[in-house]
């Protein structure tokens, strides 16, 4: 009887967890939690930290940037009294010759060697363990839902609702993460995927596959309008939002031909 009860519970649990609505909700909840943690961390950091780009070092190979050994690289910063910025974000593919890092001191082979030893590069794309995973998966679900084989605009609409919530929290978070040396005199600044790139990648995919669907274009319009005028962590975010507003308006004018639909979309102008 116990085995039968456990089997029934297992079947119910699995069937519930694989439902797309539950998957999307879990992604949204977990991603919002990660964004909240990042915001709390950013609130304790100095805003607008700039690092002079005196010496720049390019990648010597084409590989995926997988992170740094933080304690080791902070010791290098402390020893040589430098402030360091790592250019790529975790999981980004860096081509040979592209900028890998820069610091605010004249080029020194000892400094470069110490930093390179603490940077992790690999041939395999790491499984994303950051908030970006939530944005990317929700976008992927929405775009695939609009494929001819699936044709599920209702699911695509729900993904945009979740993404609206996530982007409202992302605009409050920095594009960078700061790490301080033990004496607090020097900084290691690592990159997160920028808000501009995150918004652009997500919106461009929806605009490409949903540009002739009035319901989805209207939902996209609501998403970007919800971001306009909000308090943002960095002023550059507002420029990114305005660019997406203009891109969406362009696609609406060029791919929605019905005058009634255009009138509905024009009620709240985004020009």
C-alpha positions as CSV (number, residue, x, y, z in Angstrom):
1,X,0.0,0.0,0.0
2,X,2.9,2.4,0.9
3,X,4.6,1.6,-2.4
4,X,1.4,2.2,-4.3
5,X,0.9,5.5,-2.5
6,X,4.4,6.6,-3.3
7,X,4.0,5.6,-6.9
8,X,0.8,7.6,-7.3
9,X,2.5,10.6,-5.6
10,X,5.5,10.3,-8.0
11,X,3.3,10.2,-11.1
12,X,1.4,13.2,-9.9
13,X,4.5,15.1,-9.0
14,X,6.2,14.5,-12.3
15,X,3.1,15.3,-14.4
16,X,2.7,18.6,-12.5
17,X,6.3,19.6,-12.8
18,X,6.5,19.2,-16.5
19,X,3.5,21.4,-17.2
20,X,4.7,24.5,-19.1
21,X,2.9,26.9,-16.8
22,X,4.7,25.5,-13.8
23,X,8.0,25.6,-15.5
24,X,7.6,29.3,-16.5
25,X,6.4,30.2,-13.1
26,X,9.4,28.5,-11.4
27,X,11.8,30.2,-13.8
28,X,10.3,33.6,-13.0
29,X,10.3,33.1,-9.3
30,X,13.9,31.9,-9.2
31,X,15.2,34.6,-11.5
32,X,13.5,37.4,-9.5
33,X,15.0,36.0,-6.4
34,X,18.5,36.1,-8.0
35,X,17.9,39.7,-9.2
36,X,16.8,40.7,-5.7
37,X,20.0,39.3,-4.3
38,X,22.0,41.2,-6.9
39,X,20.2,44.4,-6.1
40,X,20.9,44.0,-2.4
41,X,24.6,43.5,-3.2
42,X,24.7,46.4,-5.6
43,X,23.1,48.7,-3.0
44,X,26.1,48.1,-0.8
45,X,28.6,48.9,-3.5
46,X,30.0,52.2,-4.7
47,X,28.0,53.4,-7.7
48,X,29.7,54.5,-10.9
49,X,33.2,53.2,-10.2
50,X,35.5,53.9,-13.1
51,X,38.7,52.1,-13.9
52,X,41.3,53.8,-16.1
53,X,42.1,51.8,-19.2
54,X,45.9,52.3,-19.2
55,X,46.8,48.7,-20.2
56,X,44.6,46.3,-22.1
57,X,45.4,42.6,-22.6
58,X,43.7,40.6,-25.4
59,X,42.8,37.0,-25.4
60,X,45.5,34.7,-26.8
61,X,42.9,32.0,-27.7
62,X,39.3,31.6,-28.8
63,X,37.4,30.1,-25.9
64,X,34.6,30.5,-23.5
65,X,35.2,32.8,-20.5
66,X,34.2,30.7,-17.5
67,X,35.1,33.1,-14.6
68,X,38.0,33.9,-12.3
69,X,39.6,32.5,-9.2
70,X,38.6,35.5,-7.2
71,X,40.9,35.2,-4.2
72,X,43.9,34.6,-6.4
73,X,43.2,37.6,-8.7
74,X,42.5,39.9,-5.8
75,X,45.9,39.0,-4.4
76,X,47.4,40.1,-7.7
77,X,45.5,43.4,-7.5
78,X,46.7,44.0,-3.9
79,X,50.3,43.1,-4.6
80,X,50.7,45.3,-7.7
81,X,48.3,48.0,-6.4
82,X,46.0,47.9,-9.5
83,X,42.3,48.2,-10.2
84,X,41.2,45.5,-12.7
85,X,38.3,45.1,-15.1
86,X,37.4,41.8,-16.7
87,X,35.7,42.6,-20.0
88,X,33.7,39.4,-21.0
89,X,30.8,38.1,-18.8
90,X,30.6,34.5,-17.6
91,X,29.7,32.2,-20.5
92,X,30.7,34.6,-23.2
93,X,32.8,33.3,-26.2
94,X,35.9,35.4,-26.6
95,X,37.7,35.4,-29.9
96,X,41.5,35.5,-30.1
97,X,42.6,39.1,-30.1
98,X,39.5,40.4,-28.4
99,X,40.0,42.4,-25.1
100,X,40.1,40.2,-22.1
101,X,40.9,42.6,-19.3
102,X,42.4,46.0,-18.6
103,X,43.9,47.8,-15.6
104,X,45.1,51.2,-14.4
105,X,48.8,50.7,-14.5
106,X,51.5,50.4,-17.2
107,X,51.8,47.0,-18.8
108,X,53.9,44.6,-16.7
109,X,54.6,41.0,-17.7
110,X,54.4,39.9,-14.0
111,X,50.9,41.5,-13.6
112,X,49.6,40.0,-16.8
113,X,50.9,36.5,-16.0
114,X,49.4,36.6,-12.5
115,X,46.0,37.7,-13.9
116,X,46.0,35.2,-16.7
117,X,46.7,32.4,-14.3
118,X,43.5,33.3,-12.4
119,X,41.2,33.5,-15.4
120,X,39.4,30.4,-16.4
121,X,38.9,29.8,-20.1
122,X,37.4,26.6,-21.6
123,X,36.3,24.9,-24.8
124,X,32.8,24.1,-23.6
125,X,30.0,26.5,-23.0
126,X,29.2,26.4,-19.3
127,X,25.6,25.8,-18.1
128,X,24.4,29.3,-17.1
129,X,23.9,29.5,-13.3
130,X,23.0,33.2,-13.3
131,X,19.8,35.1,-13.7
132,X,20.4,35.2,-17.4
133,X,19.3,31.6,-17.6
134,X,15.7,32.7,-16.7
135,X,15.6,35.4,-19.4
136,X,17.0,33.1,-22.0
137,X,14.8,30.1,-21.3
138,X,11.6,32.2,-21.1
139,X,12.5,33.8,-24.4
140,X,13.2,30.4,-26.0
141,X,9.9,29.1,-24.7
142,X,8.0,32.1,-26.2
143,X,9.8,32.0,-29.6
144,X,9.4,28.2,-29.9
145,X,5.7,28.5,-29.0
146,X,5.3,30.7,-32.1
147,X,6.9,28.1,-34.4
148,X,4.6,26.7,-37.1
149,X,4.9,23.2,-35.6
150,X,3.6,24.3,-32.1
151,X,1.6,27.5,-32.9
152,X,0.8,28.4,-29.3
153,X,0.5,32.2,-29.0
154,X,-1.2,31.9,-25.6
155,X,2.0,30.5,-24.1
156,X,4.1,33.2,-25.9
157,X,1.9,35.9,-24.4
158,X,2.4,34.4,-20.9
159,X,6.2,34.4,-21.4
160,X,6.1,38.1,-22.1
161,X,4.1,38.7,-18.9
162,X,6.9,37.0,-17.0
163,X,9.6,38.8,-18.9
164,X,8.0,42.1,-18.1
165,X,8.3,41.3,-14.4
166,X,11.9,40.3,-14.8
167,X,13.0,43.4,-16.8
168,X,11.4,45.7,-14.3
169,X,13.8,44.2,-11.7
170,X,16.7,44.0,-14.1
171,X,16.8,47.8,-14.6
172,X,17.5,48.2,-10.9
173,X,20.7,46.1,-11.1
174,X,24.2,47.0,-12.3
175,X,26.0,45.7,-15.3
176,X,29.1,45.0,-13.2
177,X,30.0,43.2,-10.0
178,X,32.6,44.7,-7.7
179,X,35.1,42.7,-5.5
180,X,37.4,44.5,-3.1
181,X,40.9,43.5,-1.9
182,X,41.3,42.7,1.8
183,X,42.5,46.3,2.5
184,X,39.6,47.7,0.5
185,X,42.0,49.9,-1.5
186,X,41.7,48.2,-4.9
187,X,38.9,46.7,-7.0
188,X,38.3,43.8,-9.3
189,X,35.3,44.6,-11.5
190,X,33.7,41.7,-13.4
191,X,31.1,42.0,-16.1
192,X,27.5,40.8,-16.1
193,X,25.6,40.6,-19.4
194,X,24.6,44.2,-20.0
195,X,21.0,45.3,-19.7
196,X,21.3,46.6,-23.3
197,X,22.3,43.2,-24.7
198,X,19.9,41.3,-22.6
199,X,16.9,43.4,-23.7
200,X,18.0,43.5,-27.3
201,X,18.5,39.8,-27.6
202,X,15.1,39.0,-26.1
203,X,13.1,41.6,-27.9
204,X,14.7,41.1,-31.3
205,X,13.8,37.4,-31.3
206,X,10.1,38.2,-30.4
207,X,10.0,40.9,-33.1
208,X,11.4,38.6,-35.7
209,X,8.9,35.7,-35.1
210,X,5.9,37.7,-33.9
211,X,5.9,40.8,-36.0
212,X,2.7,39.9,-37.8
213,X,0.7,38.9,-34.7
214,X,-1.2,41.8,-33.4
215,X,-1.7,40.3,-29.9
216,X,2.0,39.6,-29.4
217,X,3.1,43.0,-30.8
218,X,0.6,44.7,-28.5
219,X,2.0,42.7,-25.5
220,X,5.6,43.6,-26.6
221,X,4.5,47.3,-26.7
222,X,3.1,47.0,-23.2
223,X,6.4,45.5,-22.0
224,X,8.6,48.3,-23.3
225,X,6.2,50.9,-22.2
226,X,6.3,49.5,-18.7
227,X,10.0,50.2,-18.6
228,X,9.8,53.8,-20.0
229,X,10.2,56.4,-17.3
230,X,11.2,54.0,-14.5
231,X,14.1,54.6,-12.2
232,X,17.1,52.8,-13.6
233,X,20.4,51.8,-12.1
234,X,22.3,53.5,-15.0
235,X,21.2,56.2,-17.4
236,X,22.4,54.1,-20.3
237,X,19.5,51.7,-19.6
238,X,17.0,54.5,-20.7
239,X,18.8,54.8,-24.1
240,X,18.5,51.0,-24.6
241,X,14.8,51.1,-23.8
242,X,14.3,54.0,-26.2
243,X,16.1,52.0,-28.9
244,X,13.7,49.1,-28.5
245,X,10.7,51.4,-28.5
246,X,11.8,52.7,-31.9
247,X,12.6,49.2,-33.2
248,X,9.2,48.0,-32.1
249,X,7.4,51.0,-33.6
250,X,9.2,50.4,-36.9
251,X,8.2,46.7,-37.1
252,X,4.6,47.6,-36.2
253,X,4.4,50.1,-39.1
254,X,6.0,47.8,-41.6
255,X,4.3,44.5,-40.7
256,X,0.9,45.3,-39.3
257,X,-1.2,46.4,-42.3
258,X,-4.8,46.3,-40.9
259,X,-5.8,50.0,-40.1
260,X,-8.0,48.9,-37.2
261,X,-5.1,47.0,-35.6
262,X,-2.8,50.0,-36.2
263,X,-5.3,52.3,-34.6
264,X,-5.4,50.1,-31.5
265,X,-1.6,50.0,-31.3
266,X,-1.4,53.7,-31.8
267,X,-3.6,54.6,-28.8
268,X,-0.6,55.0,-26.6
269,X,2.1,56.2,-29.0
270,X,5.6,54.9,-28.4
271,X,7.2,57.0,-31.1
